[in-house]
């Protein structure tokens, strides 16, 4: 808990006022010698913002290095609203291995996806955290995702992912999905990259990454 110390002026009296609410909104402390300590019950937020921006130009990917994804947090949450430059592209995630090299080959990941429409997906040998559904890139079309991932920097655990997303399809329709994934090897994954499986991420797309306190 945070502590606040209030010391009176020469009169010794302290008055604390707050915006009008139901009931009393002013607290007056009587004059006295010494210092009166008040304890605040306001706690720090469990989500800590680590990175985020709205893109001012097209980019091939969004990468988070070990300066952002550290050993401080076991769990991270990433929100993204991304529009592909290539119509019908899919938002995918990839991690780095324990030497910092990006993992891009089949068998580096396993993914399971359940869709609101279309065929569900389960494959233990994929080259990314793979969502199956794709997004359109016409006016008003984009992909909105929440990715949670845990133990990414733990050398003795496999990185796990939970994700939910809504893609506005190439036909302008809703394509909802939810799923999970893992990195196939237990190692210290030194970084994470977000990209489309084809083409760039369009200018105006945005994202924000939080670390979650345990």
Beta strands, then each sheet from edge to edge (+ up, - down):
strand 1: 3-6
strand 2: 14-17
strand 3: 26-29
strand 4: 36-39
strand 5: 47-54
strand 6: 62-64
strand 7: 75-82
strand 8: 91-95
strand 9: 109-115
strand 10: 121-126
strand 11: 129-130
strand 12: 143-150
strand 13: 160-168
strand 14: 174-183
strand 15: 192-196
strand 16: 206-212
sheet 1: 1+ 4-
sheet 2: 2+ 3-
sheet 3: 5+ 16- 7+ 12- 13+ 14- 9+ 10-
sheet 4: 6+ 15- 8+ 11-
end
